[in-house]
Amino acid sequence: MTGFLQGRCGAKSLPVATALILIFLLQFRTTKATTFTVGDTSGWTFTFNQNWTNGKKFKAGDILVFNYDPSLHNVAVVDVNDYSSCSSSPSSKTYSTGKDKIKLSKGRNYFICSIPGHCDGGLKVAVDAS
């Protein structure tokens, strides 16, 4: 009986079990996203502070929550050119619920309010995610 158990659960099984445990731990680590409320308690409004990202560490998969009055603002995910020019293209994903949750991609992520004049008024943010 001892030989039977050693053959089935012996040294050959150890690398497989170790690999499965590592895969499980990595999966758990990658699914643990942090949620950030953009602008903290003031939200996505004209009082939004451009330095809101200072001191925060963002990772790909983290969630940004944009809270705002949907009759006044929206959130558009844009590229660097649209961010710089405060414009959104027809291909830009635009949110307008007032409680939008947007997952960060690796690299720099750009967001603006696409209502004319709002981005120029400071309603824009760039977030770097590692």
Protein Blocks (a to p, Z undefined) as FASTA:
>chain_A
ZZmmmmmmmmklmmmmmmmmmmmmmmmmmmmccdddehijnopafklcfklmgopacdeh
iacdddddfklbccddddfklmmnopacfklccdfehpaccdddehjdddddfbghklmn
opacddddZZ
